[in-house]
């Protein structure tokens, strides 16, 4: 029988993921890797008594189902695994042959492994996959989800950046002049928003208000990476990046530096809100939400760095640390599961984070109110990614990129025709791209025989050949 026919025969099972094993006389040894994988990924059914050949499933049956079931469940409750596993057990008789089904739940505490941490698995499209040590470490950090930024350091208020404290408080006073926190002293204020706990700096307080040196005492390579790439990928870009953001002191400083760059990359049509221009449109809110999402939900203990890349066809946010639940489940409702609840609170106090959830609904609705392409969310065991496309689909994106290149080329040729001595800097100003981008286009035009350089770089001129 095929997969659908098998599922029809086992009608009372809610199928999410399943794996079949023959187990006619003994429990197959590879069953334990599947148990680990189901426990660490999203749960699933392990079916004994069925043989799979390609896309076909053959009912083999189990010779002694009572013994197999007892041995299997006893092992799961014993010492083979690092934690006790209690499966749901079902028995079926199909064509007079007994089949056993065991549902393995998604574990609350991960990783789940057998014998040694090296035997930690997850489910992928190709089956059970053994994790590397960094991936196992990521699962351990995931098990302390929502607690790491509450940890207390040995640092004190004197170790924090005074300018950031002043800027944060000024920002709060500007947007909420009547807020009760504005009347507090700096020490009481920092205690109130949990920067200080028993007058020691929390991890959250350090990341948001720390200095470069004090953050380095806990995070040796703290950085939030922001790059602008002149292409739809590294492969079609003239160089690895056109712009890379310099290092900033802490998360609060990074927010404003990155947001200032991002806001220039999206369309903000002229609209009036009352007597003033409305610059806080839904697509703007979507990108701001994505930036805040990255800052407050990233796993800063991961060797991976939070990263934003702006390509010609999309903006990509890469968050170290996996989502706490499958994306589809988070999207269904306003589930409040912040990785860093104190950092989230610090951003919420100044209205940069409106809730403790992930804001996917706001991102999607906000972006699609202006752009036709729905943001794409994907992830793995140690990160998740959100991509905001400027165009509807890849075909449209490619056509738009070609049109943009053609328009840039036309502007360059027109400028050279009107002024054969035009410089790269002047061409960059005319076209609105960087000088490196101009260099890329000039090389393409020269290679195609469209233009020719006469004389040296200084004192020479351009000749248009088309």
Secondary structure, 3 states (H helix, E strand, C coil): CCHHHHHHHCCCCCCCCEEEECCCCCCCCCHHHHHHHHHHCCCEEEEECEEEECCEEEECCCCCHHHHHHHHHHHHHCCCECCCCCCEEEEEEECCEEEEEEEECCCCCCCCEECCHHHEEEEECCEEEECCHHHHHHHHHHHCCCCHHHCECCCCHHHECHHHHHHHHHHHHHHCCCCHHHHCCHHHHHHHCCCEECCEEEHHHHHHHECHHHHHCCCCCCCEEEEECCCCCCCCCCCCCCEECCCCCCHHHHHHHHHHHHCCCCCCCCCEECCEECCCCHHHHHHHHHHHHHHHHCCCCCCCCEEEEECCCEEEEEEECCCCCCHHHHHHCCCCCCCCHHHHHHHHHCCCCCCCCCCHHHHHHHHHCCCCCCCEEEECCCEEEEEEECCCCHHHHHHHHHHHHHHHHHHHHHHHHHCCCCCHHHHHHHHCCCHHHHHHHHHHHHHCCCEEEECCCCCCEEEECC
